[in-house]
Amino acid sequence: MPDRDVEGDLASKSETDPDALPKFVDERFHALMLDYFAPHHVIAGEGEGARAILDLLSAEYAVEGRRTIIYADTGERACGYGRKLQSLDVDECIVVSTFVEALLRLQDVLRATPLQICLYLAGSSATLHVLSELATRHGLEPHQVKAERCESFSRRVTCSACRGTSTYDLTDALTCRTCGASFEVTTYYSDDTNSFLGLASLQCRA
């Protein structure tokens, strides 16, 4: 966090000089976060949603409560999402091969103890819509459901120039949000960062 003097300086500049503000949004503010008071954290997702689940459960803060993962392993095989989720330190990790199977398993959990659950959803827009409808039908209130969109046409990418990592839609021209370098997404995937390598152009790396 910036100190108060820096915050005050940015605030005063922003009133007269819009160009003084940062040109990117820190995506961490849009990510899932565990509810400290929830007795049971149920984390459901499919495909690329595994990226959000891995980020959620790797956060360095102590949160009590039982943790259950229900995941449909429909993402890219090279990423090994199912294997990575099963290696996490949680109470239960259910990995199935289809979204329908995951939907049925989630329904069983919601039927059991809906009032004690905080539900975290991660996946495509269509997936989030279906899972949210299921949660509503089983009596979960809006504050009990948190969601993060992870589309199949997006990738988590680490810039080769500055090592900054973020998620990008591959339909866009790719420019690093940290250093501004232009790059292309390669097929090299790192287990350490859970991201693909973004190879910056030579002029950017010089």
Residue frames as a rotation matrix with the C-alpha (Angstrom) as fourth column:
MET 1
0.573 0.819 0.000 0.00
0.819 -0.573 0.000 0.00
0.000 0.000 -1.000 0.00
PRO 2
-0.131 -0.632 0.764 1.29
0.506 -0.705 -0.497 3.49
0.853 0.322 0.412 -0.81
ASP 3
-0.623 -0.104 -0.775 1.96
0.764 -0.292 -0.575 5.86
-0.167 -0.951 0.262 2.09
ARG 4
0.297 0.879 -0.374 -0.41
0.756 -0.456 -0.469 8.78
-0.583 -0.143 -0.800 2.76
ASP 5
-0.104 -0.393 -0.913 1.81
-0.198 -0.892 0.407 11.39
-0.975 0.224 0.015 1.12
VAL 6
-0.963 -0.263 0.056 1.85
-0.019 0.271 0.962 9.46
-0.268 0.926 -0.266 -2.16
GLU 7
-0.363 0.908 0.211 -1.91
0.924 0.381 -0.047 8.87
-0.123 0.177 -0.976 -2.01
GLY 8
0.321 0.477 -0.818 -2.53
0.441 -0.840 -0.317 12.55
-0.838 -0.259 -0.480 -1.40
ASP 9
-0.497 -0.599 -0.627 -0.24
-0.316 -0.548 0.774 13.50
-0.808 0.584 0.083 -4.28
LEU 10
-0.920 0.198 0.337 -2.06
0.389 0.543 0.744 11.19
-0.036 0.816 -0.576 -6.69
ALA 11
-0.030 0.987 -0.157 -5.44
0.942 -0.025 -0.335 12.46
-0.335 -0.158 -0.929 -5.53
SER 12
0.190 0.068 -0.979 -4.50
0.082 -0.995 -0.053 16.10
-0.978 -0.070 -0.195 -6.05
LYS 13
-0.774 -0.542 -0.327 -2.99
-0.295 -0.150 0.944 15.41
-0.561 0.827 -0.044 -9.48
SER 14
-0.719 0.504 0.478 -6.02
0.671 0.683 0.289 13.42
-0.181 0.529 -0.829 -10.65
GLU 15
0.213 0.848 -0.486 -8.28
0.595 -0.507 -0.624 16.45
-0.775 -0.156 -0.612 -10.25
THR 16
0.452 -0.097 -0.887 -6.29
-0.455 -0.880 -0.135 18.47
-0.767 0.464 -0.442 -12.78
ASP 17
-0.257 -0.656 -0.710 -4.32
-0.966 0.149 0.211 15.89
-0.033 0.740 -0.672 -14.74
PRO 18
0.731 0.634 0.252 -6.17
-0.625 0.771 -0.124 12.64
-0.273 -0.067 0.960 -15.67
ASP 19
0.595 -0.558 -0.577 -2.96
-0.297 0.515 -0.804 11.34
0.746 0.650 0.141 -17.31
ALA 20
-0.291 -0.734 0.614 -1.37
-0.867 -0.068 -0.493 11.13
0.404 -0.676 -0.617 -13.84
LEU 21
0.385 0.522 0.761 -3.55
-0.802 0.598 -0.005 8.11
-0.457 -0.608 0.648 -12.97
PRO 22
-0.557 -0.582 0.592 -2.39
-0.258 0.799 0.543 4.52
-0.789 0.150 -0.596 -13.58
LYS 23
-0.370 0.357 -0.858 -3.30
-0.929 -0.125 0.349 3.12
0.017 0.926 0.378 -16.99
PHE 24
-0.465 0.220 -0.858 -4.29
-0.136 0.939 0.315 -0.37
0.875 0.263 -0.406 -15.80
VAL 25
0.424 0.663 0.617 -6.57
-0.819 -0.011 0.574 -1.96
0.388 -0.748 0.538 -13.21
ASP 26
-0.710 -0.655 0.258 -5.05
-0.698 0.607 -0.380 -4.31
0.092 -0.450 -0.888 -10.68
GLU 27
-0.105 0.736 -0.669 -7.03
-0.490 0.546 0.679 -7.50
0.865 0.399 0.304 -11.30
ARG 28
-0.821 -0.210 -0.530 -6.43
0.311 0.614 -0.725 -8.73
0.478 -0.761 -0.439 -7.76
PHE 29
-0.835 0.544 0.075 -9.33
-0.424 -0.553 -0.717 -6.53
-0.349 -0.631 0.693 -6.66
HIS 30
0.025 0.862 -0.506 -11.65
-0.980 0.120 0.157 -8.61
0.196 0.492 0.848 -8.87
ALA 31
-0.546 -0.341 -0.765 -10.43
-0.309 0.931 -0.194 -11.98
0.779 0.130 -0.614 -7.63
LEU 32
0.539 0.719 -0.439 -12.19
0.084 0.473 0.877 -14.37
0.838 -0.510 0.195 -5.27
MET 33
-0.564 -0.655 0.503 -11.41
-0.529 -0.181 -0.829 -14.08
0.634 -0.734 -0.245 -1.56
LEU 34
-0.441 0.366 -0.820 -12.36
0.563 0.824 0.066 -16.50
0.699 -0.432 -0.569 1.22
ASP 35
0.327 0.650 0.686 -14.99
-0.348 -0.592 0.727 -15.37
0.879 -0.476 0.032 3.72
TYR 36
-0.647 -0.723 0.240 -13.31
-0.461 0.121 -0.879 -15.45
0.607 -0.680 -0.412 7.13
PHE 37
-0.514 0.504 0.694 -16.57
-0.797 0.018 -0.604 -16.27
-0.317 -0.864 0.392 8.99
ALA 38
0.298 0.684 -0.665 -17.92
-0.869 0.483 0.107 -19.03
0.395 0.546 0.739 6.74
PRO 39
0.234 -0.188 0.954 -18.02
-0.669 0.681 0.299 -22.50
-0.706 -0.708 0.034 8.37
HIS 40
0.117 -0.156 0.981 -17.87
0.497 0.864 0.078 -24.27
-0.860 0.479 0.179 4.98
HIS 41
-0.105 -0.259 -0.960 -16.20
-0.686 -0.680 0.259 -22.98
-0.720 0.686 -0.107 1.82
VAL 42
0.288 0.243 0.926 -17.54
0.477 0.803 -0.358 -24.74
-0.831 0.545 0.115 -1.28
ILE 43
-0.176 -0.507 -0.844 -15.49
-0.555 -0.657 0.510 -23.92
-0.813 0.558 -0.166 -4.38
ALA 44
0.308 0.416 0.855 -16.96
0.461 0.721 -0.517 -24.97
-0.832 0.554 0.031 -7.71
GLY 45
0.120 -0.288 -0.950 -15.56
-0.673 -0.727 0.135 -24.45
-0.730 0.623 -0.281 -11.19
GLU 46
0.675 0.028 0.737 -14.75
0.447 0.780 -0.438 -25.83
-0.587 0.625 0.514 -14.61
GLY 47
0.662 -0.398 0.635 -12.12
0.656 -0.101 -0.748 -25.44
0.362 0.912 0.194 -17.29
GLU 48
-0.172 -0.788 0.592 -10.12
0.381 -0.607 -0.697 -22.25
0.908 0.105 0.405 -17.00
GLY 49
0.649 0.500 0.573 -11.83
-0.336 -0.487 0.806 -21.51
0.682 -0.716 -0.148 -13.69
ALA 50
0.684 -0.477 -0.552 -9.09
0.694 0.659 0.291 -23.61
0.225 -0.582 0.781 -12.08
ARG 51
-0.286 -0.819 0.497 -6.79
0.541 -0.566 -0.622 -20.60
0.791 0.091 0.605 -12.39
ALA 52
-0.005 0.375 0.927 -9.02
-0.520 -0.793 0.317 -18.60
0.854 -0.480 0.199 -10.05
ILE 53
0.920 0.361 -0.151 -9.35
-0.092 0.576 0.812 -21.53
0.380 -0.734 0.563 -7.63
LEU 54
0.307 -0.895 -0.324 -5.59
0.850 0.411 -0.330 -22.00
0.428 -0.174 0.887 -7.45
ASP 55
-0.455 -0.434 0.777 -5.11
0.122 -0.895 -0.429 -18.28
0.882 -0.100 0.461 -6.79
LEU 56
0.408 0.737 0.539 -7.87
-0.499 -0.315 0.808 -18.30
0.765 -0.598 0.239 -4.16
LEU 57
0.984 0.068 -0.164 -6.36
0.077 0.672 0.737 -21.16
0.160 -0.737 0.656 -2.16
SER 58
0.148 -0.986 -0.080 -2.76
0.859 0.168 -0.483 -20.00
0.489 0.003 0.872 -2.45
ALA 59
0.354 0.043 0.934 -3.49
-0.148 -0.984 0.101 -16.68
0.923 -0.174 -0.342 -0.74
GLU 60
-0.489 -0.688 -0.536 -1.40
0.473 0.307 -0.826 -16.17
0.733 -0.658 0.175 2.41
TYR 61
-0.506 0.344 0.791 -4.04
-0.759 -0.612 -0.220 -15.47
0.409 -0.712 0.571 5.03
ALA 62
-0.995 0.075 -0.068 -5.49
0.100 0.848 -0.520 -17.73
0.019 -0.524 -0.851 7.72
VAL 63
-0.309 0.951 0.002 -9.16
-0.894 -0.291 0.340 -18.58
0.324 0.103 0.941 7.23
GLU 64
-0.712 0.125 0.691 -11.08
-0.359 0.780 -0.512 -21.18
-0.603 -0.613 -0.511 9.23
GLY 65
0.274 0.949 -0.153 -13.78
-0.755 0.114 -0.646 -23.48
-0.596 0.293 0.748 7.90
ARG 66
0.060 -0.142 0.988 -14.06
0.318 0.941 0.116 -26.68
-0.946 0.307 0.102 5.90
ARG 67
-0.177 -0.201 -0.963 -12.94
-0.775 -0.575 0.262 -26.45
-0.607 0.793 -0.054 2.27
THR 68
0.087 0.300 0.950 -14.52
0.369 0.876 -0.311 -28.47
-0.925 0.378 -0.034 -0.54
ILE 69
-0.526 -0.272 -0.806 -13.56
-0.642 -0.495 0.586 -28.24
-0.558 0.825 0.086 -4.23
ILE 70
0.254 0.566 0.785 -15.85
0.382 0.687 -0.618 -29.48
-0.889 0.457 -0.042 -7.01
TYR 71
-0.151 -0.482 -0.863 -14.19
-0.610 -0.641 0.465 -29.15
-0.778 0.597 -0.197 -10.40
ALA 72
0.830 0.358 0.428 -15.03
0.162 0.580 -0.798 -30.25
-0.534 0.732 0.424 -13.94
ASP 73
-0.094 -0.993 -0.077 -11.68
0.032 -0.081 0.996 -30.92
-0.995 0.091 0.039 -15.60
THR 74
0.639 0.422 0.643 -12.53
0.654 0.141 -0.743 -29.56
-0.404 0.896 -0.186 -19.06
GLY 75
0.703 -0.442 -0.557 -9.55
-0.439 -0.886 0.150 -27.20
-0.560 0.139 -0.817 -19.41
GLU 76
0.511 -0.603 -0.612 -6.41
-0.699 0.123 -0.704 -27.61
0.500 0.788 -0.359 -21.47
ARG 77
0.940 -0.120 -0.321 -4.77
0.228 0.918 0.326 -30.94
0.255 -0.379 0.889 -20.67
ALA 78
0.100 -0.987 0.124 -1.29
0.473 -0.063 -0.879 -29.43
0.876 0.147 0.460 -20.81
CYS 79
-0.080 -0.094 0.992 -2.11
-0.577 -0.807 -0.123 -27.29
0.813 -0.583 0.010 -17.79
GLY 80
-0.517 -0.145 -0.844 -2.91
0.373 0.849 -0.374 -30.27
0.771 -0.508 -0.385 -15.55
TYR 81
-0.349 0.413 0.841 -5.54
-0.635 -0.765 0.111 -28.33
0.689 -0.495 0.529 -13.60
GLY 82
0.689 0.692 -0.216 -7.20
-0.335 0.568 0.751 -31.38
0.643 -0.445 0.623 -12.05
ARG 83
0.284 -0.691 -0.665 -3.88
0.690 0.629 -0.358 -32.71
0.666 -0.357 0.655 -10.75
LYS 84
-0.667 -0.578 0.470 -2.93
0.155 -0.725 -0.671 -29.34
0.729 -0.375 0.573 -9.27
LEU 85
0.007 0.756 0.655 -6.25
-0.746 -0.432 0.507 -28.94
0.666 -0.491 0.561 -7.49
GLN 86
0.790 0.310 -0.528 -5.99
0.016 0.852 0.523 -32.44
0.612 -0.422 0.669 -6.01
SER 87
-0.095 -0.912 -0.399 -2.59
0.700 0.224 -0.678 -31.54
0.708 -0.344 0.617 -4.56
LEU 88
-0.261 0.041 0.964 -4.01
-0.376 -0.925 -0.062 -28.64
0.889 -0.379 0.257 -2.54
ASP 89
-0.934 -0.096 -0.343 -4.44
0.280 0.397 -0.874 -28.87
0.220 -0.913 -0.344 1.23
VAL 90
-0.411 0.880 0.236 -8.26
-0.817 -0.471 0.332 -28.99
0.404 -0.056 0.913 1.42
ASP 91
-0.336 0.352 0.874 -10.77
-0.664 0.570 -0.485 -31.23
-0.668 -0.743 0.042 3.19
GLU 92
0.118 0.426 0.897 -12.27
0.425 0.794 -0.434 -32.65
-0.897 0.432 -0.088 -0.01
CYS 93
-0.406 -0.255 -0.878 -11.43
-0.666 -0.575 0.475 -32.29
-0.626 0.777 0.064 -3.70
ILE 94
0.189 0.582 0.791 -13.85
0.316 0.727 -0.610 -33.76
-0.930 0.366 -0.047 -6.23
VAL 95
-0.477 -0.379 -0.793 -12.53
-0.650 -0.455 0.609 -33.75
-0.592 0.805 -0.029 -9.81
VAL 96
0.199 0.616 0.762 -14.87
0.290 0.706 -0.646 -35.05
-0.936 0.350 -0.039 -12.51
SER 97
-0.638 -0.582 0.504 -14.61
0.582 0.063 0.811 -35.12
-0.504 0.811 0.298 -16.29
THR 98
-0.436 0.549 0.713 -17.80
0.666 -0.336 0.666 -33.26
0.606 0.765 -0.219 -17.28
PHE 99
-0.842 0.172 0.511 -19.67
-0.349 -0.896 -0.273 -30.17
0.412 -0.408 0.815 -16.20
VAL 100
0.184 0.971 -0.154 -22.90
-0.499 0.227 0.836 -32.15
0.847 -0.077 0.527 -15.71
GLU 101
0.187 -0.200 -0.962 -21.16
0.633 0.773 -0.038 -34.41
0.751 -0.602 0.271 -13.19
ALA 102
-0.838 -0.540 -0.081 -19.85
0.430 -0.561 -0.707 -31.38
0.337 -0.627 0.702 -11.30
LEU 103
-0.506 0.739 0.445 -23.33
-0.584 -0.673 0.455 -29.85
0.635 -0.030 0.772 -11.32
LEU 104
0.439 0.693 -0.572 -24.83
-0.074 0.663 0.745 -32.97
0.895 -0.285 0.342 -9.76
ARG 105
-0.150 -0.577 -0.803 -22.11
0.824 0.376 -0.424 -33.18
0.547 -0.725 0.419 -7.09
LEU 106
-0.932 -0.157 0.327 -22.60
0.008 -0.910 -0.415 -29.51
0.363 -0.384 0.849 -6.21
GLN 107
-0.086 0.984 0.154 -26.33
-0.538 -0.176 0.825 -30.06
0.839 -0.012 0.544 -5.95
ASP 108
0.338 0.150 -0.929 -25.78
0.508 0.802 0.314 -32.82
0.792 -0.578 0.195 -3.39
VAL 109
-0.627 -0.657 -0.419 -23.60
0.723 -0.291 -0.626 -30.52
0.289 -0.696 0.658 -1.27
LEU 110
-0.815 0.352 0.461 -26.09
-0.333 -0.935 0.126 -27.64
0.475 -0.050 0.878 -1.46
ARG 111
0.190 0.931 -0.312 -28.95
-0.191 0.347 0.918 -29.90
0.963 -0.115 0.244 -0.39
ALA 112
-0.006 -0.271 -0.963 -27.05
0.752 0.634 -0.183 -30.96
0.660 -0.725 0.200 2.73
THR 113
0.041 -0.090 -0.995 -26.14
0.896 -0.437 0.076 -27.67
-0.442 -0.895 0.063 4.47
PRO 114
0.173 0.026 0.985 -27.09
0.805 -0.579 -0.126 -24.59
0.567 0.815 -0.121 2.39
LEU 115
0.931 0.290 0.224 -27.19
0.128 -0.831 0.542 -22.15
0.343 -0.475 -0.810 5.33
GLN 116
0.685 -0.719 -0.116 -23.60
0.151 -0.016 0.988 -22.90
-0.713 -0.695 0.098 6.40
ILE 117
0.194 -0.608 0.770 -22.07
0.928 0.368 0.056 -22.54
-0.317 0.704 0.635 2.94
CYS 118
0.314 -0.174 -0.933 -20.15
-0.414 -0.910 0.031 -19.78
-0.854 0.377 -0.358 1.26
LEU 119
0.556 0.021 0.831 -20.07
0.593 0.691 -0.414 -20.69
-0.582 0.723 0.372 -2.44
TYR 120
-0.045 -0.667 -0.744 -17.23
-0.438 -0.656 0.615 -19.63
-0.898 0.353 -0.263 -4.75
LEU 121
0.700 0.382 0.604 -17.74
0.370 0.529 -0.764 -20.05
-0.611 0.758 0.229 -8.49
ALA 122
-0.097 -0.781 -0.617 -15.09
-0.495 -0.500 0.711 -19.88
-0.863 0.374 -0.338 -11.22
GLY 123
-0.332 -0.022 0.943 -15.53
0.660 0.708 0.249 -20.50
-0.673 0.706 -0.221 -14.93
SER 124
-0.849 0.043 0.527 -17.03
0.452 -0.457 0.766 -19.16
0.274 0.888 0.369 -18.13
SER 125
-0.783 0.605 0.148 -19.98
-0.622 -0.770 -0.144 -16.74
0.027 -0.205 0.978 -18.19
ALA 126
0.000 0.812 -0.584 -22.34
-0.581 0.475 0.661 -19.57
0.814 0.339 0.472 -19.14
THR 127
-0.304 -0.207 -0.930 -21.05
0.491 0.802 -0.339 -21.74
0.817 -0.559 -0.142 -16.29
LEU 128
-0.990 -0.106 -0.089 -21.44
0.132 -0.531 -0.837 -18.97
0.041 -0.841 0.540 -13.73
HIS 129
-0.474 0.880 0.029 -25.03
-0.813 -0.450 0.370 -18.38
0.339 0.152 0.929 -14.86
VAL 130
0.144 0.534 -0.833 -26.02
-0.179 0.842 0.509 -22.03
0.973 0.076 0.217 -14.43
LEU 131
-0.442 -0.404 -0.801 -24.26
0.653 0.467 -0.596 -22.44
0.615 -0.787 0.057 -11.06
SER 132
-0.976 0.124 0.182 -25.70
-0.204 -0.814 -0.543 -19.18
0.081 -0.567 0.820 -9.71
GLU 133
-0.138 0.978 -0.158 -29.21
-0.771 -0.006 0.636 -20.33
0.621 0.210 0.755 -10.67
LEU 134
0.058 0.090 -0.994 -28.60
0.287 0.952 0.103 -23.61
0.956 -0.292 0.030 -8.86
ALA 135
-0.828 -0.435 -0.355 -27.43
0.466 -0.180 -0.866 -21.77
0.313 -0.882 0.352 -5.73
THR 136
-0.743 0.612 0.271 -30.52
-0.641 -0.767 -0.026 -19.54
0.191 -0.193 0.962 -5.75
ARG 137
0.100 0.832 -0.546 -32.86
-0.511 0.514 0.689 -22.53
0.854 0.210 0.476 -6.08
HIS 138
0.031 -0.156 -0.987 -31.25
0.617 0.780 -0.104 -24.11
0.787 -0.606 0.120 -3.03
GLY 139
0.787 0.547 -0.286 -31.83
0.552 -0.415 0.723 -21.03
0.277 -0.727 -0.629 -0.90
LEU 140
-0.209 -0.905 -0.370 -28.41
0.960 -0.262 0.099 -19.35
-0.187 -0.334 0.924 -0.87
GLU 141
0.745 0.396 -0.537 -28.53
0.370 -0.915 -0.160 -15.59
-0.555 -0.080 -0.828 -0.40
PRO 142
0.887 -0.379 0.263 -26.56
0.102 -0.395 -0.913 -13.27
0.450 0.837 -0.311 -2.73
HIS 143
0.493 -0.739 0.460 -23.94
-0.857 -0.502 0.112 -12.58
0.148 -0.450 -0.881 -0.05
GLN 144
0.452 -0.298 0.841 -23.20
-0.317 0.827 0.464 -16.32
-0.834 -0.476 0.280 0.14
VAL 145
0.637 -0.147 0.757 -22.18
0.676 0.579 -0.457 -16.56
-0.371 0.802 0.468 -3.53
LYS 146
0.292 -0.639 -0.711 -18.97
-0.429 -0.752 0.500 -15.11
-0.855 0.159 -0.494 -5.01
ALA 147
0.747 0.056 0.663 -17.93
0.495 0.618 -0.610 -15.55
-0.443 0.784 0.434 -8.65
GLU 148
-0.033 -0.771 -0.636 -14.97
-0.405 -0.571 0.714 -14.93
-0.914 0.281 -0.294 -10.94
ARG 149
0.903 0.416 -0.104 -15.20
-0.226 0.256 -0.940 -15.18
-0.365 0.872 0.326 -14.74
CYS 150
-0.258 -0.964 0.067 -12.47
-0.434 0.177 0.883 -17.15
-0.863 0.199 -0.464 -16.53
GLU 151
0.713 0.595 -0.371 -13.24
-0.560 0.165 -0.812 -17.59
-0.422 0.787 0.451 -20.21
SER 152
0.567 -0.470 0.677 -11.63
0.504 0.848 0.166 -20.21
-0.652 0.247 0.717 -22.44
PHE 153
0.636 -0.330 0.697 -10.43
0.615 -0.328 -0.717 -17.46
0.465 0.885 -0.005 -24.80
SER 154
0.739 -0.436 0.513 -8.40
-0.584 -0.794 0.166 -15.83
0.335 -0.423 -0.842 -22.03
ARG 155
0.451 -0.676 -0.583 -4.99
0.534 0.728 -0.431 -16.85
0.715 -0.117 0.689 -20.74
ARG 156
0.922 -0.353 -0.157 -2.92
-0.019 -0.447 0.894 -16.12
-0.386 -0.822 -0.419 -17.67
VAL 157
0.679 -0.667 0.307 0.37
0.484 0.091 -0.870 -14.85
0.552 0.739 0.385 -19.11
THR 158
0.587 -0.608 -0.535 3.78
0.411 -0.346 0.844 -13.92
-0.698 -0.715 0.047 -17.66
CYS 159
0.963 -0.238 -0.129 5.72
-0.255 -0.634 -0.731 -11.27
0.092 0.736 -0.670 -19.57
SER 160
0.587 -0.805 -0.082 9.27
0.787 0.592 -0.174 -12.34
0.189 0.038 0.981 -20.49
ALA 161
0.056 -0.588 0.807 10.48
0.259 -0.772 -0.581 -8.74
0.964 0.242 0.109 -20.19
CYS 162
-0.327 -0.147 0.934 9.43
-0.676 -0.655 -0.339 -7.93
0.661 -0.742 0.115 -16.61
ARG 163
-0.878 0.026 -0.478 7.93
0.237 0.891 -0.387 -11.18
0.415 -0.453 -0.789 -15.22
GLY 164
-0.666 0.732 0.144 4.63
-0.655 -0.482 -0.582 -9.44
-0.356 -0.482 0.800 -14.57
THR 165
-0.925 0.377 0.055 1.66
0.374 0.872 0.316 -11.86
0.071 0.312 -0.947 -14.66
SER 166
-0.522 0.830 -0.195 -1.94
-0.573 -0.511 -0.641 -11.09
-0.632 -0.223 0.742 -15.56
THR 167
-0.280 0.540 0.794 -4.93
0.576 0.756 -0.311 -12.50
-0.768 0.370 -0.523 -17.44
TYR 168
-0.654 -0.043 -0.755 -5.54
-0.487 -0.740 0.464 -11.41
-0.579 0.672 0.463 -21.03
ASP 169
0.562 0.776 0.286 -8.24
-0.065 0.386 -0.920 -11.97
-0.824 0.499 0.267 -23.62
LEU 170
-0.351 -0.799 0.489 -6.48
0.423 0.330 0.844 -13.44
-0.835 0.503 0.222 -26.63
THR 171
0.387 0.536 0.750 -8.74
0.921 -0.182 -0.345 -11.47
-0.048 0.824 -0.564 -28.97
ASP 172
0.958 -0.044 -0.282 -6.90
0.002 -0.987 0.160 -8.30
-0.286 -0.154 -0.946 -27.93
ALA 173
0.409 -0.906 0.111 -3.50
-0.033 -0.136 -0.990 -6.93
0.912 0.401 -0.085 -28.96
LEU 174
0.754 -0.077 -0.652 -1.35
0.616 0.428 0.662 -8.06
0.228 -0.901 0.370 -26.05
THR 175
0.050 -0.709 0.703 0.58
-0.144 -0.702 -0.697 -5.44
0.988 -0.066 -0.137 -24.13
CYS 176
-0.370 -0.268 -0.890 2.04
0.752 0.476 -0.456 -6.09
0.545 -0.838 0.026 -20.68
ARG 177
0.651 0.709 0.271 0.05
0.369 -0.608 0.703 -4.24
0.663 -0.358 -0.657 -18.03
THR 178
0.690 -0.452 -0.565 3.17
0.591 -0.098 0.801 -3.90
-0.418 -0.886 0.199 -15.88
CYS 179
-0.216 -0.913 -0.345 5.91
0.383 -0.404 0.830 -2.67
-0.898 0.047 0.438 -18.26
GLY 180
0.374 0.481 -0.793 4.05
-0.458 -0.648 -0.609 -1.91
-0.807 0.591 -0.022 -21.48
ALA 181
-0.706 -0.695 -0.133 5.96
-0.481 0.333 0.811 -4.39
-0.519 0.637 -0.570 -23.66
SER 182
0.354 0.743 -0.568 4.17
-0.935 0.277 -0.222 -5.97
-0.008 0.609 0.793 -26.63
PHE 183
-0.653 -0.617 0.439 4.31
-0.621 0.768 0.155 -9.76
-0.433 -0.172 -0.885 -26.58
GLU 184
-0.030 0.583 -0.812 2.98
-0.743 0.531 0.408 -12.97
0.669 0.615 0.417 -28.09
VAL 185
0.366 0.233 0.901 1.63
-0.834 0.511 0.207 -15.85
-0.412 -0.827 0.382 -26.02
THR 186
-0.501 -0.611 -0.613 3.69
-0.782 0.623 0.018 -19.03
0.371 0.489 -0.790 -26.43
THR 187
0.479 0.645 -0.595 2.67
-0.335 0.761 0.555 -22.63
0.811 -0.067 0.581 -25.73
TYR 188
-0.524 -0.724 -0.448 5.20
0.230 0.386 -0.893 -22.84
0.820 -0.571 -0.035 -22.85
TYR 189
0.552 0.779 0.297 3.29
-0.206 -0.218 0.954 -23.29
0.808 -0.588 0.040 -19.57
SER 190
-0.577 -0.802 0.154 4.91
-0.274 0.012 -0.962 -22.86
0.770 -0.597 -0.227 -16.16
ASP 191
0.167 0.591 -0.789 3.67
0.624 0.556 0.548 -24.81
0.763 -0.585 -0.276 -13.14
ASP 192
-0.603 -0.501 -0.620 5.41
0.796 -0.339 -0.501 -22.30
0.041 -0.796 0.604 -10.88
THR 193
-0.932 0.221 -0.289 3.33
-0.179 -0.970 -0.162 -19.32
-0.316 -0.099 0.943 -12.02
ASN 194
-0.229 0.861 0.455 0.33
0.616 0.490 -0.617 -21.20
-0.753 0.139 -0.643 -13.46
SER 195
0.533 0.357 -0.767 0.73
-0.271 -0.787 -0.555 -19.12
-0.801 0.504 -0.323 -16.61
PHE 196
0.688 -0.310 0.657 1.87
0.723 0.378 -0.579 -19.19
-0.069 0.872 0.484 -20.20
LEU 197
-0.274 -0.855 -0.440 5.02
0.619 -0.507 0.600 -17.36
-0.736 -0.108 0.668 -21.26
GLY 198
0.884 0.468 0.007 4.46
0.335 -0.623 -0.707 -14.11
-0.326 0.627 -0.708 -23.11
LEU 199
-0.012 -0.962 0.275 7.45
0.933 0.088 0.348 -13.58
-0.358 0.260 0.897 -25.38
ALA 200
0.538 0.175 -0.824 8.18
0.105 -0.985 -0.140 -9.85
-0.836 -0.012 -0.549 -25.64
SER 201
0.938 -0.188 0.290 9.36
0.279 -0.083 -0.957 -8.45
0.204 0.979 -0.025 -28.95
LEU 202
0.171 -0.978 -0.116 13.12
0.952 0.194 -0.235 -7.94
0.253 -0.070 0.965 -29.36
GLN 203
-0.276 -0.292 0.916 12.92
0.217 -0.947 -0.236 -4.15
0.936 0.134 0.324 -29.27
CYS 204
0.645 0.581 0.497 11.05
-0.385 -0.315 0.867 -4.33
0.660 -0.751 0.020 -25.96
ARG 205
0.931 -0.280 -0.233 13.63
0.363 0.649 0.669 -6.69
-0.036 -0.707 0.706 -24.41
ALA 206
0.213 -0.911 0.353 16.68
0.650 -0.138 -0.748 -4.77
0.730 0.388 0.563 -25.57
